[in-house]
Every structure is written in structure tokens, then in C-alpha cells.
Amino acid sequence: MDHSMPKRHKPLDKPQIAEQTLGHNDANNLGEEEDEEDRISDLPDSILCQILQKLPTKFAIGTAILSSRWKPLFYQIPNLSLVINDTLLFHPNSDPLTLNATFISFMYHLLSVTLRDVPKIRHFCLDSHQDYGNVHIDSWVSIVLKLKVQELALFFEKTNCGVSIRGIFSCTTLVHLLLSQHHVLNAIQYSCRPMPTFHKLTKLKLGTMNPSGWQLLPHLLERSPNIQILVFMEGFLDHKGCYEIFERCMSAFVPVCLSLHLQKIKIEGFNGKKDELKLIEYFLKTARVLKTVKIRWACLYWEEKQVGIWKEVLMLPRCSKICQIELAELR
């Protein structure tokens, strides 16, 4: 199944779901189609699982719901990946109230019935564009966490939507975490409480960072000792003064992940502003085993200014002797 993750504001590559139907060609070929269907159903479970894996989430779930032969196969799929985007599941002209009720019902059926006996999920992404109520969202994420999810991505279009981050941080199986802006807004409500250590998290992706997000980030780095890859998908400067906020919340000690494990930093949307340079300088000074820093411009400067900023970046001191800095052209 397609498990690419969508991106807020400047969208990531979202799963391309073609409109297609499964059915009979016509009444005259009914017998022939039934024979073909029987031959597919007679294939070994391992092959049918591979077919389900290659289908977009929308059609894989539909196949499992409609066919008693395919439904049990969900439990056998290795590395199960689910990408749930509410805009792709229903007709865009649907009544909002009907759409909300239908999606809520769909999610509970998917997580509580269809996936009831699934031992674990490798990747789960929820891209929500409507307000379904935080109580429902909390319930869905709680079920996903109990299914031993390893990679979790949550996007909320509506500002007042979110999920309690405490349950996410107490998950012992989570390895990759992708946070969106509004998710961080809800997360910061819990930053004053003791945050559990996130031992298994090795890759952290951050969407648009607001002041609350920059306030939370130092605590997140401190409680995630094994991060190897850090990605800023929307750059640094949606809000001015981000470095001052980040610096104010840092402790006197360098986070363990920076001292021992962080190997790669990727920054999308670089503008060459002072705050950005200060943040990059902080990571270069503290990340002892850093191998690569990849930076991509957010806007097109004239060549002379780009060269000047690039020289300034290359002159920043580095703690890691093997660190290479790559500045990519504007896409």
C-alpha cells in the first residue's frame, strides 16, 4: 500500500489514488469474470497480502470490508501501512455534517473491527481536514498506539483539532514521528509536566514551527536521546525570534541525541536570516557525530546574495570533523 505522507502548507507527495472499480465487464462475460475471480481467490495468502500492500489504503480497506476471503488477510500483512486522508475517501460535494458522521463511523469500524486482530502497524498517517472532535481523535490515536505503531504522522487542518501528546510520548514502539503545526500547539499544553523518555525515536520530522513549537523543541530533543535524523520540513522563519525562544528553553547541558547520535539534518525553506544561521550554528557546534546538513532555499535570491549567505554558512564552526554541508538550489 502507498505509505507516503502528506505535508501541510507546502504539500508532501500525497498518495495518488486513481478512480477505479472492481467488477464484471458485462453480463455476457459474467462466467468468465467469475472464473478469474476464483483464480485470484485461490492464490496463496502470501501473494494476496502482497496485492493488498500495493493497493492505496482506500481500496485495500474496501476490498477487506467487502470480501470475506480478503478480510482475514489484513492480519497477515507484514509492515502494514495506512494513510488516511479524509478528502480522498469521500466526495468533495458531500454535506459537511454527513461527511463528519460518516468519517467518524468509518474510523471506528476500521480501527476497532477491520484491524481488531492486527498484531502491529508499521506506519499510520492521519491527514484530517475537518473538525471531528478531539475526543474521537484521542480514541483513534490510542487504538493505533495499542497496535504497536512504529511510524506515526498526524496532520490537522483545523486549528482547534489535536491529540494528547502524552500518550504518544509513552509509546514504547514508536520510532518515527511527524508532527504538524496544530499538533504541536496541543502538545505544548503538556510541556510543563514530566515528559517520558522517547528511547526508540530515531527520526523526527517537524512541520511549520510556531512559537509554542520552538518552546517545546528543546524538551523534545532532551527526552529523545537516540534521534539520528532531524528534518525541518517548513524551514525556521514562520515566526521571527525563533532562536531566542529556542535558546531560552534550552538547558545548560547538550541533549544526548546531539552529543552521541544525530547524523543528519535536513532543512527545507531556508532564507538565510540571522535566526536561521544561529540555529544552524547551534546544531553544528553541539552535534558531535553529524555527517550531513542539507539545506534548500525557500526563495530565489540574486546570485551575489546567495553566494554571500552560502559563504557565511560554510564559515560556521563545526564540532564534527566529518560534517558536510550541502546547499540545494530552489526547486
Backbone torsions as a table, in degrees:
resi	resn	phi	psi	omega
1	MET	NA	148.2	178.8
2	ASP	-64.8	127.8	179.7
3	HIS	-127.3	26.4	174.7
4	SER	-69.1	152.9	-174.7
5	MET	-108.0	133.5	178.6
6	PRO	-74.3	162.4	-174.7
7	LYS	-129.5	137.6	-179.3
8	ARG	-77.0	148.1	177.1
9	HIS	68.7	-71.5	174.7
10	LYS	-105.0	95.2	-163.5
11	PRO	-59.6	142.1	168.7
12	LEU	-73.1	176.7	177.2
13	ASP	-72.5	106.7	-179.1
14	LYS	-84.8	155.6	-178.3
15	PRO	-61.5	126.0	178.8
16	GLN	-83.6	113.3	-175.5
17	ILE	-110.3	109.8	-179.9
18	ALA	-78.5	145.5	175.8
19	GLU	-76.8	118.4	-178.7
20	GLN	-150.3	157.2	178.1
21	THR	-132.4	152.7	176.1
22	LEU	-108.5	128.4	-179.1
23	GLY	178.8	-169.7	-178.4
24	HIS	-86.9	147.9	179.0
25	ASN	-68.0	-52.1	177.1
26	ASP	-164.9	174.5	-175.5
27	ALA	-64.3	-33.9	-177.5
28	ASN	-66.5	-28.2	-177.7
29	ASN	-103.0	17.9	-175.3
30	LEU	-58.7	-45.8	-178.6
31	GLY	-62.7	-41.2	-179.6
32	GLU	-64.7	-41.0	180.0
33	GLU	-64.9	-39.6	179.9
34	GLU	-62.9	-37.5	178.0
35	ASP	-63.9	-42.5	179.5
36	GLU	-63.7	-41.0	179.9
37	GLU	-63.6	-40.2	178.4
38	ASP	-63.2	-39.5	-179.5
39	ARG	-65.7	-38.7	177.9
40	ILE	-65.9	-43.1	-178.7
41	SER	-65.8	-24.2	-179.3
42	ASP	-82.0	-6.7	178.7
43	LEU	-65.9	154.6	178.8
44	PRO	-61.2	152.9	-179.2
45	ASP	-57.7	-36.3	-177.2
46	SER	-62.1	-37.4	179.3
47	ILE	-73.4	-41.0	178.3
48	LEU	-63.2	-35.6	176.8
49	CYS	-63.8	-38.7	177.6
50	GLN	-64.6	-38.0	177.4
51	ILE	-63.2	-45.1	179.0
52	LEU	-61.7	-39.0	-179.6
53	GLN	-62.0	-33.3	-176.5
54	LYS	-84.4	-13.1	178.4
55	LEU	-78.7	145.2	169.9
56	PRO	-57.7	151.8	-175.2
57	THR	-52.2	-41.3	-177.0
58	LYS	-55.2	-46.6	-175.5
59	PHE	-82.8	-31.2	177.8
60	ALA	-64.1	-44.0	178.7
61	ILE	-65.5	-43.7	178.3
62	GLY	-59.8	-40.1	178.6
63	THR	-63.7	-43.2	-178.6
64	ALA	-67.4	-35.7	-178.8
65	ILE	-71.7	-39.5	-173.1
66	LEU	-84.3	-22.1	-174.1
67	SER	-117.4	123.4	177.7
68	SER	-68.3	-25.1	178.8
69	ARG	-71.7	-37.0	-175.0
70	TRP	-89.0	-25.4	-174.1
71	LYS	-55.8	-46.9	-178.7
72	PRO	-65.4	-15.9	-176.3
73	LEU	-70.4	-22.3	177.9
74	PHE	-57.0	-34.2	-177.0
75	TYR	-72.1	-18.4	-174.7
76	GLN	-102.1	-5.8	-176.1
77	ILE	-69.3	120.4	175.0
78	PRO	-76.1	146.5	177.6
79	ASN	55.1	48.3	-178.2
80	LEU	-61.2	129.9	-178.5
81	SER	-128.1	130.1	-178.9
82	LEU	-127.5	126.7	175.8
83	VAL	-118.1	110.2	-176.9
84	ILE	-108.2	111.6	177.0
85	ASN	-121.1	113.4	-173.3
86	ASP	-64.0	-23.2	179.4
87	THR	-74.9	-18.9	-178.3
88	LEU	-95.1	-13.2	-175.3
89	LEU	-89.7	-23.0	-174.6
90	PHE	-133.5	162.0	-179.2
91	HIS	-67.0	133.3	-176.2
92	PRO	-63.2	-20.5	-178.9
93	ASN	-91.7	9.6	-179.9
94	SER	-66.9	151.4	175.5
95	ASP	-63.9	130.0	-175.8
96	PRO	-54.6	-43.3	-179.5
97	LEU	-65.1	-43.2	177.5
98	THR	-64.3	-41.5	179.7
99	LEU	-60.8	-45.0	179.7
100	ASN	-61.1	-47.7	-178.8
101	ALA	-63.7	-40.1	179.9
102	THR	-66.4	-42.4	-178.9
103	PHE	-67.7	-41.1	177.9
104	ILE	-59.7	-45.8	178.1
105	SER	-62.5	-42.5	179.1
106	PHE	-59.5	-45.8	-177.1
107	MET	-63.9	-43.5	179.6
108	TYR	-65.7	-38.8	178.7
109	HIS	-67.0	-42.7	179.6
110	LEU	-60.5	-50.4	-172.6
111	LEU	-79.1	-34.5	-174.4
112	SER	-95.2	-22.4	-177.3
113	VAL	-114.0	-62.9	-176.4
114	THR	-59.8	-41.7	-176.6
115	LEU	-101.0	14.5	-172.8
116	ARG	-55.4	-41.6	-176.1
117	ASP	-102.3	10.6	177.4
118	VAL	-71.6	126.1	-176.3
119	PRO	-69.9	-33.4	-179.5
120	LYS	-163.8	160.6	177.3
121	ILE	-123.4	130.5	178.4
122	ARG	-76.5	-47.1	-173.6
123	HIS	-136.8	132.6	176.0
124	PHE	-136.3	127.0	178.9
125	CYS	-128.1	126.8	174.6
126	LEU	-116.8	117.4	177.8
127	ASP	-113.6	99.9	-171.3
128	SER	-106.0	127.5	-179.2
129	HIS	-110.9	-0.5	179.8
130	GLN	-123.9	163.5	177.7
131	ASP	-91.8	102.7	-179.5
132	TYR	-97.0	-1.3	-178.9
133	GLY	92.8	130.5	-176.3
134	ASN	-65.0	-26.3	178.2
135	VAL	-62.9	-44.1	178.7
136	HIS	-67.0	-44.3	-178.8
137	ILE	-61.6	-42.4	176.9
138	ASP	-58.7	-41.5	-179.4
139	SER	-64.2	-44.4	-179.5
140	TRP	-62.7	-47.0	-178.2
141	VAL	-65.9	-36.3	178.0
142	SER	-61.0	-41.3	178.2
143	ILE	-64.8	-43.3	179.9
144	VAL	-61.8	-41.6	179.1
145	LEU	-63.7	-35.8	177.9
146	LYS	-68.7	-20.9	177.6
147	LEU	-86.3	17.8	172.8
148	LYS	58.9	45.6	-179.8
149	VAL	-64.5	143.1	179.6
150	GLN	-103.4	-32.4	-179.8
151	GLU	-127.9	125.3	-175.8
152	LEU	-129.4	128.6	177.2
153	ALA	-130.5	128.7	-177.7
154	LEU	-130.6	125.7	177.9
155	PHE	-125.9	133.3	178.2
156	PHE	-128.8	118.0	-179.6
157	GLU	-73.0	-38.9	-177.7
158	LYS	-80.9	135.8	-173.8
159	THR	-61.7	-38.0	-174.1
160	ASN	-87.8	7.9	179.0
161	CYS	-95.1	149.5	178.1
162	GLY	176.8	-168.2	-178.0
163	VAL	-147.0	151.4	177.1
164	SER	-66.9	120.7	-176.1
165	ILE	-79.1	-13.9	-178.6
166	ARG	-60.8	-41.5	179.7
167	GLY	-65.9	-33.4	178.8
168	ILE	-67.2	-43.8	-177.7
169	PHE	-71.3	-19.8	178.3
170	SER	-90.8	-1.0	179.0
171	CYS	-71.3	128.8	-175.5
172	THR	-91.0	-6.7	-177.4
173	THR	-105.4	-13.7	-173.5
174	LEU	-67.9	128.0	-179.0
175	VAL	-112.5	-43.6	179.8
176	HIS	-117.3	135.7	-178.6
177	LEU	-133.6	130.5	176.4
178	LEU	-121.4	120.9	-178.4
179	LEU	-110.2	138.0	173.7
180	SER	-97.1	173.5	-175.2
181	GLN	-59.1	-52.7	-174.2
182	HIS	-69.7	-27.7	175.3
183	HIS	-64.5	-41.1	178.3
184	VAL	-63.4	-37.2	178.5
185	LEU	-58.2	-41.1	178.1
186	ASN	-74.3	-32.9	-177.5
187	ALA	-63.5	-36.7	-173.8
188	ILE	-64.7	-19.6	178.4
189	GLN	-60.8	-23.0	-176.2
190	TYR	-104.5	3.7	-174.4
191	SER	-69.0	-21.1	179.5
192	CYS	-79.6	-11.4	178.7
193	ARG	-93.3	158.5	177.4
194	PRO	-57.9	126.1	-178.9
195	MET	-96.6	126.7	179.6
196	PRO	-61.8	154.3	177.3
197	THR	-76.6	131.5	-175.0
198	PHE	-99.1	74.9	-168.4
199	HIS	-63.9	-37.6	-171.3
200	LYS	-91.4	-4.3	-178.5
201	LEU	-74.1	117.8	-179.6
202	THR	-114.9	-16.0	-179.2
203	LYS	-136.2	125.0	-179.2
204	LEU	-122.9	122.6	176.0
205	LYS	-113.0	133.3	-177.8
206	LEU	-119.9	132.0	176.8
207	GLY	-83.9	-147.1	-179.8
208	THR	-61.7	128.1	-174.8
209	MET	-102.2	116.3	173.7
210	ASN	-95.0	177.1	-179.0
211	PRO	-54.9	-38.0	178.5
212	SER	-64.7	-36.6	178.1
213	GLY	-64.4	-42.2	177.6
214	TRP	-67.2	-30.4	176.9
215	GLN	-68.9	-35.4	-178.0
216	LEU	-79.5	-33.0	-170.8
217	LEU	-53.9	-46.1	178.9
218	PRO	-57.6	-39.2	178.9
219	HIS	-67.1	-39.3	179.5
220	LEU	-64.6	-41.2	177.6
221	LEU	-64.8	-38.9	179.7
222	GLU	-66.5	-33.2	-176.5
223	ARG	-96.3	8.4	177.8
224	SER	-126.1	78.0	-169.4
225	PRO	-70.1	-13.3	-172.8
226	ASN	-113.2	17.9	178.9
227	ILE	-63.5	128.4	178.0
228	GLN	-109.4	-27.3	-177.2
229	ILE	-129.8	128.9	179.4
230	LEU	-125.2	122.5	-175.1
231	VAL	-123.5	126.2	171.2
232	PHE	-103.7	100.7	-170.6
233	MET	-76.9	-20.3	-177.8
234	GLU	-121.7	17.8	179.4
235	GLY	75.4	-158.7	-172.4
236	PHE	-112.1	-30.3	-157.6
237	LEU	-106.5	43.6	169.3
238	ASP	-70.8	-23.0	177.6
239	HIS	-134.3	133.7	179.6
240	LYS	-72.2	153.6	178.2
241	GLY	80.1	19.0	-176.8
242	CYS	-62.6	-36.7	-178.7
243	TYR	-67.9	-39.2	178.5
244	GLU	-61.3	-40.4	176.8
245	ILE	-64.5	-47.7	-179.9
246	PHE	-60.0	-46.5	-177.5
247	GLU	-65.6	-38.1	-178.7
248	ARG	-64.5	-28.6	-176.8
249	CYS	-96.1	-3.7	179.9
250	MET	-75.3	147.7	173.8
251	SER	-85.0	177.5	-179.5
252	ALA	-74.8	-13.7	-176.4
253	PHE	-106.5	144.1	177.5
254	VAL	-73.2	132.0	178.3
255	PRO	-55.9	144.5	-177.8
256	VAL	-59.5	-36.8	-178.3
257	CYS	-61.6	-34.6	179.0
258	LEU	-75.0	-37.1	-178.2
259	SER	-72.1	-34.2	-168.5
260	LEU	-121.0	-25.5	-166.5
261	HIS	-127.8	-29.0	-173.8
262	LEU	-64.0	120.5	-176.5
263	GLN	-114.4	-23.7	-173.9
264	LYS	-142.5	133.8	172.9
265	ILE	-124.8	133.3	177.7
266	LYS	-125.4	128.9	-177.7
267	ILE	-124.2	116.2	174.8
268	GLU	-99.6	141.6	175.7
269	GLY	82.0	45.7	-178.8
270	PHE	-85.3	132.5	-179.4
271	ASN	-113.0	-9.1	179.5
272	GLY	76.9	20.9	179.6
273	LYS	-80.2	165.8	-174.9
274	LYS	-61.1	-43.1	179.7
275	ASP	-60.4	-41.0	179.4
276	GLU	-63.6	-43.6	179.9
277	LEU	-64.3	-36.8	178.6
278	LYS	-66.7	-40.3	178.2
279	LEU	-66.1	-43.9	177.7
280	ILE	-62.3	-41.0	179.1
281	GLU	-61.6	-39.5	178.6
282	TYR	-60.5	-47.8	-178.9
283	PHE	-65.8	-39.1	179.2
284	LEU	-65.9	-34.1	-179.0
285	LYS	-76.8	-25.8	-171.9
286	THR	-108.2	-21.8	-177.2
287	ALA	-85.2	101.2	-170.8
288	ARG	-75.6	-25.3	-177.5
289	VAL	-115.0	18.9	-177.8
290	LEU	-62.4	131.4	-179.1
291	LYS	-102.7	-44.9	-175.9
292	THR	-140.0	143.5	169.7
293	VAL	-126.2	114.1	-179.1
294	LYS	-106.8	124.0	-175.4
295	ILE	-123.7	133.1	177.7
296	ARG	-121.3	132.0	-179.2
297	TRP	-61.1	144.1	173.9
298	ALA	-90.2	-27.7	-178.0
299	CYS	-141.9	164.1	-174.9
300	LEU	-97.3	105.9	174.2
301	TYR	-88.4	162.1	172.3
302	TRP	-67.5	155.0	-168.7
303	GLU	-55.3	-41.6	-176.4
304	GLU	-61.7	-41.3	-179.7
305	LYS	-69.8	-40.8	178.0
306	GLN	-59.4	-44.9	-179.4
307	VAL	-62.1	-41.2	179.8
308	GLY	-62.9	-44.9	179.0
309	ILE	-66.4	-40.5	-179.2
310	TRP	-62.2	-41.6	177.7
311	LYS	-63.3	-38.3	179.6
312	GLU	-64.2	-40.5	177.8
313	VAL	-64.2	-45.4	-177.9
314	LEU	-65.6	-23.7	-179.6
315	MET	-83.2	-8.8	-179.7
316	LEU	-65.0	137.3	-179.4
317	PRO	-66.7	145.5	-178.7
318	ARG	-125.5	134.9	177.0
319	CYS	-76.7	-35.9	-179.6
320	SER	-87.6	126.0	-179.1
321	LYS	-74.5	-16.1	-177.2
322	ILE	-102.4	4.2	-175.7
323	CYS	-71.1	130.2	176.0
324	GLN	-114.3	135.2	179.5
325	ILE	-109.1	127.8	-179.7
326	GLU	-118.4	126.5	177.9
327	LEU	-111.3	110.9	-176.2
328	ALA	-87.7	152.1	178.1
329	GLU	-72.1	161.4	175.3
330	LEU	-62.9	136.7	-179.8
331	ARG	-68.9	NA	NA
